[in-house]
């Protein structure tokens, strides 16, 4: 006999427990790093990438895609196109970027910002 609406809850279906204090604190620190990028734009991005390269665990543990999307005016498709052009994986972490990738990322972000500010109609999608 089948009972509609019943379901066996396996171990993988169990809801995860609440985050521990250390997890909440790390999440808060990462959010502060992202807010730094949002507030300072490309300058903040460059600073965060330098900190990630220097071994700052909070900066190094953030996905590159999240850093780029934190930039003012940067949407999902814009960030995807920018990372594709810079040959950087969206799922990569900031601490995993090579020096060349960090430079390319900052240059592409700066170029995209200048194109947007130029007001050219074709630059809106760049």
C-alpha positions as a LaTeX table, in Angstrom:
\begin{tabular}{lrrr}
\hline
Residue & $x$ (\AA) & $y$ (\AA) & $z$ (\AA) \\
\hline
Unk1 & 0.00 & 0.00 & 0.00 \\
Unk2 & 1.33 & 3.41 & $-0.97$ \\
Unk3 & 0.65 & 6.33 & 1.29 \\
Unk4 & 0.56 & 9.57 & $-0.64$ \\
Unk5 & 2.72 & 12.25 & 0.86 \\
Unk6 & 4.88 & 9.92 & 2.90 \\
Unk7 & 8.55 & 9.95 & 2.34 \\
Unk8 & 11.52 & 8.17 & 3.80 \\
Unk9 & 14.07 & 10.62 & 5.11 \\
Unk10 & 17.55 & 9.31 & 4.53 \\
Unk11 & 20.70 & 10.76 & 6.01 \\
Unk12 & 21.18 & 13.05 & 3.01 \\
Unk13 & 17.66 & 14.47 & 3.40 \\
Unk14 & 18.18 & 15.61 & 6.96 \\
Unk15 & 18.24 & 19.38 & 7.37 \\
Unk16 & 21.62 & 20.70 & 8.23 \\
Unk17 & 22.11 & 21.89 & 11.74 \\
Unk18 & 22.60 & 25.55 & 12.56 \\
Unk19 & 25.94 & 27.04 & 11.71 \\
Unk20 & 28.40 & 27.14 & 14.50 \\
Unk21 & 29.78 & 30.42 & 15.82 \\
Unk22 & 32.98 & 29.99 & 13.81 \\
Unk23 & 31.01 & 29.46 & 10.57 \\
Unk24 & 28.86 & 32.52 & 11.21 \\
Unk25 & 31.92 & 34.61 & 11.96 \\
Unk26 & 33.70 & 33.47 & 8.78 \\
Unk27 & 30.57 & 34.18 & 6.75 \\
Unk28 & 30.38 & 37.65 & 8.25 \\
Unk29 & 34.05 & 38.33 & 7.42 \\
Unk30 & 33.49 & 37.23 & 3.79 \\
Unk31 & 30.44 & 39.50 & 3.58 \\
Unk32 & 32.59 & 42.40 & 4.79 \\
Unk33 & 35.14 & 41.65 & 2.06 \\
Unk34 & 32.38 & 41.67 & $-0.57$ \\
Unk35 & 30.98 & 44.94 & 0.81 \\
Unk36 & 34.47 & 46.44 & 0.49 \\
Unk37 & 34.44 & 45.56 & $-3.23$ \\
Unk38 & 30.90 & 46.95 & $-3.59$ \\
Unk39 & 31.84 & 50.22 & $-1.91$ \\
Unk40 & 35.22 & 50.80 & $-3.57$ \\
Unk41 & 34.69 & 49.24 & $-7.00$ \\
Unk42 & 37.78 & 48.22 & $-9.00$ \\
Unk43 & 40.12 & 49.67 & $-6.36$ \\
Unk44 & 38.51 & 47.47 & $-3.71$ \\
Unk45 & 38.65 & 44.45 & $-6.02$ \\
Unk46 & 42.35 & 45.01 & $-6.61$ \\
Unk47 & 42.97 & 45.34 & $-2.87$ \\
Unk48 & 41.03 & 42.14 & $-2.09$ \\
Unk49 & 42.91 & 40.21 & $-4.80$ \\
Unk50 & 46.23 & 41.37 & $-3.33$ \\
Unk51 & 45.13 & 40.25 & 0.13 \\
Unk52 & 44.06 & 36.87 & $-1.27$ \\
Unk53 & 47.46 & 36.45 & $-2.92$ \\
Unk54 & 49.16 & 37.37 & 0.36 \\
Unk55 & 47.32 & 34.57 & 2.17 \\
Unk56 & 44.34 & 36.35 & 3.76 \\
Unk57 & 42.02 & 33.36 & 4.29 \\
Unk58 & 38.85 & 35.45 & 4.15 \\
Unk59 & 39.73 & 37.06 & 0.82 \\
Unk60 & 41.24 & 33.88 & $-0.63$ \\
Unk61 & 38.15 & 31.80 & 0.16 \\
Unk62 & 35.70 & 33.90 & $-1.87$ \\
Unk63 & 34.64 & 32.77 & $-5.33$ \\
Unk64 & 35.90 & 35.03 & $-8.10$ \\
Unk65 & 32.38 & 35.27 & $-9.51$ \\
Unk66 & 31.09 & 36.68 & $-6.20$ \\
Unk67 & 33.85 & 39.29 & $-6.14$ \\
Unk68 & 33.08 & 40.43 & $-9.69$ \\
Unk69 & 29.32 & 40.48 & $-9.08$ \\
Unk70 & 29.89 & 42.63 & $-5.99$ \\
Unk71 & 31.16 & 45.42 & $-8.24$ \\
Unk72 & 28.66 & 48.25 & $-8.74$ \\
Unk73 & 26.68 & 47.84 & $-11.96$ \\
Unk74 & 27.93 & 44.31 & $-12.62$ \\
Unk75 & 25.17 & 41.84 & $-13.43$ \\
Unk76 & 25.20 & 38.08 & $-13.80$ \\
Unk77 & 25.74 & 38.11 & $-17.56$ \\
Unk78 & 28.30 & 40.91 & $-17.36$ \\
Unk79 & 30.35 & 39.00 & $-14.80$ \\
Unk80 & 30.07 & 35.78 & $-16.80$ \\
Unk81 & 31.27 & 37.50 & $-20.00$ \\
Unk82 & 34.07 & 39.31 & $-18.19$ \\
Unk83 & 35.41 & 36.15 & $-16.54$ \\
Unk84 & 35.13 & 34.27 & $-19.82$ \\
Unk85 & 37.13 & 36.99 & $-21.58$ \\
Unk86 & 39.75 & 36.96 & $-18.83$ \\
Unk87 & 39.89 & 33.13 & $-19.01$ \\
Unk88 & 39.04 & 32.73 & $-15.34$ \\
Unk89 & 36.72 & 30.02 & $-13.97$ \\
Unk90 & 33.65 & 31.42 & $-12.23$ \\
Unk91 & 33.90 & 28.74 & $-9.56$ \\
Unk92 & 37.54 & 29.46 & $-8.83$ \\
Unk93 & 38.55 & 31.01 & $-5.54$ \\
Unk94 & 40.34 & 34.35 & $-5.35$ \\
Unk95 & 43.32 & 32.71 & $-3.67$ \\
Unk96 & 43.73 & 30.28 & $-6.60$ \\
Unk97 & 44.29 & 32.99 & $-9.23$ \\
Unk98 & 47.72 & 33.29 & $-10.79$ \\
Unk99 & 49.39 & 36.71 & $-10.85$ \\
Unk100 & 48.57 & 37.00 & $-14.55$ \\
Unk101 & 44.91 & 36.20 & $-13.93$ \\
Unk102 & 44.69 & 38.83 & $-11.18$ \\
Unk103 & 46.16 & 41.48 & $-13.48$ \\
Unk104 & 43.88 & 40.44 & $-16.37$ \\
Unk105 & 40.81 & 40.53 & $-14.15$ \\
Unk106 & 41.50 & 44.04 & $-12.87$ \\
Unk107 & 42.26 & 45.25 & $-16.42$ \\
Unk108 & 39.06 & 43.74 & $-17.83$ \\
Unk109 & 36.99 & 45.25 & $-15.00$ \\
Unk110 & 38.58 & 48.64 & $-15.55$ \\
Unk111 & 38.05 & 48.46 & $-19.31$ \\
Unk112 & 34.40 & 47.45 & $-18.89$ \\
Unk113 & 33.85 & 50.34 & $-16.47$ \\
Unk114 & 35.37 & 52.86 & $-18.89$ \\
Unk115 & 33.26 & 51.55 & $-21.76$ \\
Unk116 & 30.09 & 51.83 & $-19.69$ \\
Unk117 & 30.97 & 55.36 & $-18.60$ \\
Unk118 & 31.68 & 56.43 & $-22.19$ \\
Unk119 & 27.97 & 56.27 & $-22.92$ \\
Unk120 & 28.43 & 54.55 & $-26.27$ \\
Unk121 & 25.34 & 52.49 & $-27.14$ \\
Unk122 & 27.34 & 49.39 & $-28.06$ \\
Unk123 & 29.38 & 49.63 & $-24.83$ \\
Unk124 & 26.41 & 48.84 & $-22.59$ \\
Unk125 & 26.85 & 45.12 & $-23.27$ \\
Unk126 & 30.65 & 45.15 & $-22.89$ \\
\hline
\end{tabular}
